[in-house]
Amino acid sequence: MTFSLGHKIVLFVLGSLLAILCSCDSSGRSHGADSITRPQQSATSKKFSGMRIVKPGEGRIALGTNDTLAPAKERPSMKVELTYDFYMGQAEITRREYKMMMDSVEVPAKWNQKRKFTLDSLNYPVTNVTYYDAVLYVNARSKFEKYDTAYTYKSATFNEEGNCTGLEGLVFHPELDAYRLPTEAEWVLVASRRWNPEKGWNAENSGHGLHVVCTADEVSELDSAARDSAFCDMAGNALEWVNDWMGAFVDSVVVNYVGGSDGGSIGEKVVKGGSYNDKPKGMKIYNRGDIYTVTGSSRADYVGFRVAYGKIPDALWVNGDGSLTSSRVNVLTKASTLGTVLGTSKAKLAFRNDLTGNLTYVDFAIGGTSAVEIRDTLTVYHPEISPNGKLVAFCTGLEGIDGKSQVYVRHLNPSGSNLVKLNAESAAIPRWRVLENGDTVIVYVTSAGNNKDDASFKSQSTWQVKFANNRFGTPQKLFDGAYHDGVSKDGRLAVTGARLLRARVVPSGSADAEKALDTVWYGGEQACNASLSRDNSKRTLFLDFGGKTGKEFAGTDYGTHEMLLVVDSTGTLVRGIPAPAGTSFDHAEWVARSDNSPKLSSDVAVVTLVNGEGAHSKIALLNLADSALLEVASGMELWHPNMWVYGSSDAERNSVSADSAGVYYDPEGGYEYATSAVELASKMSKFWSVYKDVEYVAFGSSMTLNALIDDSVKTYKTLNMSYTLGDVFGAIYLLKNYVLPYASSLKVVSMELTPGFLFHLEEDMWEDLYDNSPGFAYDEKHLDAQFDAIVKSATEQEFTKDMFSSSYIEGTYLLPSAGWKEPTYIDDIAWMYTTNSHFKVDFETFKGLKKNMETLGIKFFVNITPRSPMYRETEAYDYFGPRWAVAESIISMFKESGFIVFDEYRMGEHDYTDDMAFNATHLSELGARQYTARLDSVLTKLDSLRAELDAKK
C-alpha cells in the first residue's frame, strides 16, 4: 500500500504518539489499573472528527419487537429512555482510519500487514474485525486524544491473522467520558430518525460488496447542509458491532440501558444494521444478530463498526433472567490463567451477592465468562460446593450472629433446581466432607454465633448428616461445641473462629475421641474467618484484628484483616501474608478439591478483597507459597467465596489430563463461530454415550442439525452428528478417528450436500475447530491407552443452555416456526463454477468418502435440506451460493457419479410450508418432523436405490 507525503507525515506523528501512549499496561489505561479519573477535555472538544452530538430529548425508543415470528432474542419490545447527550460517528470507521490508528499497536499491526488495501478502497468501511478489535481501536483513539479509556482488561489474545480474539478481564466503564462503541439503544435512537433500508447499500443495489462510506442514496439525495449533519449507512453497507452483550429484553421501561450483564457462556454480542448482503425487506431496525450466533471473536467481510463518545450516567444492565442491575459481577480471569494457579481449569466459584442476598456462581470449566445469579426468596450465606462440583450447600445464618439458621442443598445450575432443606431446628455453616467409607456428608453446627463466651459455645454442638440421592439422611451429633470451620478427615481436629480461634484436638497417640481437648489458640486474641485445610497438614488459616501476636510474628504493623495468618496442627503460627496496599482481606477459605486428596489442596486460598471504602469489591485467589494474588471477580459486594476444583485420584491425575481428556470445546479457543464448537463438542459427548449401539450417523451443517430428529428415526438407531457449518472435511476426520473404529454396529452414513460448501477448503472451517479443541489432539495420542477415562470425561461434560443458540427449543436442536424469511446470500458467487480448483478438491473428497464407505460395506448417501422457495427470485441457490445453473450442474455430477441423493429442496419446488421454516435456510420443528419421516422412508429402501443406480451404469 502506498501513501502520499501528507499521509506519511500523519502516519509518522500518529505512530510516534501511539508508541508512547501504548507503552502503558495492557489494560489499555495510561495510569494505575484501578484508577479512574475524569478526562482532560470536555464533551465539547473539537477533537471529535466525523462525529455529531446526539440529544435524546424526552422521547422513548423501542428495542426489539412483539412480532411472535421474530427470534426469541428480539422479543418482547422494550422501551428505553436515554437521559444524556453523547457523540456518535456519522459513518462507519474506514480502512484508512483503522489502519492509521492501529499501525503502531504491536500485535494488531499484523492485521494491517496481512491486508493490503488498494488506495481507492481506503474509504470503504473496515471489516473482518472482531468486537475485541473494535475495543482496541476506541481505546487507542481515547489515549491518542488524551482521554481515559472506557474498557480495561488484563491481557489480549490474537490469532495468526492479527485479529484480537479475546480480552481477559474485560470491563466496560460507562461512567467515563471516553471513546467507545455505541450501545444498542444509542444506535437505534440515531437509526430510527431516518431508517430507510431501500436507500442504503443492500443486496439489490450493492453488487454484493462494500462501498465507500456515505455514498448511498440515503445521503447523496440530501442537500449539502443536511448531508453535513446526517448519519449514514445505518441500514446496509456493513453490519455493525455495538457495545452490548446479548441480553434479554423486558416488557417495561429501562432508563439508560447498556445491554446484557454479560454474554453468557460463549460471550454472545449484538450487531446492528444489516449489510450489503441483505434485502431491504429483511433489514429490521430491531434485528440484533446475524444468521449464525455472533460472539466477540466472530469476524466477517461484511461486519464493521462506528464509534461513540461520552459517559452513560446510572447505566442499567439486564440480567439473563430479565432483572435489572446497576452493578454487574465481572469475571476478571480466564480459565487457562486460573489453571496456572490451580493445576486445572475445571473449577467453579460460588459466593453471596450481598446486594441481593442471592447465590451467584461462575463455572470456569465451560468458559467462566458469565456470573450466574440464582434468584429466589432465600437469603444465602456461606455457600460450599459439593465434592462432585454439582451441588451447593448453604445456610441462612451468618457467622458470628446468634439466631436460628437453616441449611439447604440445591443443584449448581441457573435455576438452582432440586432445592432440599435439612430437617433440623437450627443448622448453620455447612461443610462437605467425604468419609473414609466413601460416604458424602455435610458437617454443620447448631449455631453460628459468637464463640467468645465459653459456656454459650459449649452449649452448642457440631453435627454430621449423610447426603445422597438428593436427600438428607439422619443427622448424627459429633461433639459439643460449634466447630463450624472444619473437621479433619480423620476427625482428630476441629476448628472455629468467630471472635476466638478455638480448636478441638484429639491428643497424639490417643484413639479415644472422648479425650479430645477443647483449647483456644492464638493467645486468646480476637480472630475470625477460620478455615481448616482439607489435606493432611491440618493447617488453619484465619484473619485477626491487628493483634499483638500476629504483629510480632509478621514483624510489621498492620490493621484489622490486613494479614492472612496460618497456624499448623498445634496452633503455632507458620505463615503471614499481607493484603495488597489499600485493601484488607475477608471471608478467607481454603480452595476445595473434589476428592479431598491430601496432595491436591495445595497452598491456595480464596478471599474477598475489601477496598478503602469498605466494599467487598473483588474475589481473589491467594497462593500461600509465594503470596501471588490472582483477581477472579469484581463487583460491589461479593461475600463468602468458595472455590471448587476438579481433583482425581493420584493415579488418574498422573496419566490423564483433566483439561484435555474428552474435552472437545475450548472456551478460550477464539472461534469465529463458537456455537459450532459447542455443538460439535456436545455431539462428541453424545457419541461416546451411544457408540456401541448407533447404526446410522448423519453428518452435515446446521441445516441438517435442525432437520433430522435422531429419536424419530425408526429404521436405525440414529446419531445426528451435524453442527453449524459442518463440512465434509470434519465428517471425514470424525469418521476416521471415532465412528469407524468404535461404532461397531454402524450400517449407514450420510453427508449433507450443500453446493456452496464445495468451494471451501479444509482451513475455512474444520481446521479452526480442530486447532482449538484440546480433546481431538489429546485423543490422537492417548485414546487407546486411556479409553475408559476419556469416555467417562466426555460423557460428564456440561453444556449449559446459554452455550447454544438462544433460538433452539429447550433441550433440542429444533427451531420454532418463524416462516421462510427474506433470502440473502453471503458469498460473491461470480467465481463459483465447477472448473474452480476448490470445487475439484471438494468433489474428489466426496467421491473418496463414498468409495471408502462402500469398501467397508456401509451404506452411504447425501442429503439436501429445504431452503426458502423465494431463493428462486435471486441469483443464488441458497445463502452460500452458487448460481442456480451451477448448483444444478453440481447435483447432476453427484448423481452421475453414483451418489444416492435425498433432495428435499428440489430446486425450490418443494412442499415445505411457511410454518415448517425458521428462516430462509433452516427448518422449524414442524419441518424437521416431515423431513425426518421422509428420510426414514429412504433409509428403508437404500438397497433398492443403490441397485437402481448400479443398473443405470
Secondary structure by P-SEA (a helix, b strand, c coil): ccccaaaaaaaaaaaaaaaaaaccccccccccccccccccccccccccccbbbbbbccbbbbccccccccccccccbbbbbbccccccccccccaaaaaaaccccccaaaaaaaccccccccccccccccaaaaaaaaaaaaaaaccccccccccccccccccccccccccccccccccccccaaaaaaaaacccccccccccccccccccccccccccccccaaaaaacccccccccccccccccccccccccccccccccccccbbbbbcccccccccccccccccccccccccccccccccccccbbbbcbbbbbccccccccccccccccaaaaaaacccccbbbbbbcccccbbbbbcccccccbbbbbccccccccccccccccbbbbbccccccccbbbbbbbcccccccbbbbbbcccccbbbbbbcccbbbbbbbbccccccccaaaaaaccccccccccccccbbbbcccccccccccccccccccccccbbbbbcccccccccccccccccccccccbbbbbccccccccccccccaaaaaaaccccccccbbbbbcccccccccccccccccccccccccccccccccccbbbbbbbbcccccccbbbbbcccccbbbbccccccccbbbbbbbbccaaaaacccccccccccccccccccaaaaaaaaaaaaaaaaccccccbbbbbcaaaaacccccccccccccccccccccaaaaaaaaacccccccccccbbbbbbccccccccccccaaaaaaacaaaaaaacccccaaaaaaaaaaaccccccccccccccccccccccccccccccccccccccccaaaaaaaaaaaaaaaaaaaaccccbbbbbbcccccccccccccccccaaaaaaaaaaaaaacccccccccccccccccccccccccccaaaaaaaaaaaaaaaacaaaaaaaaaaac
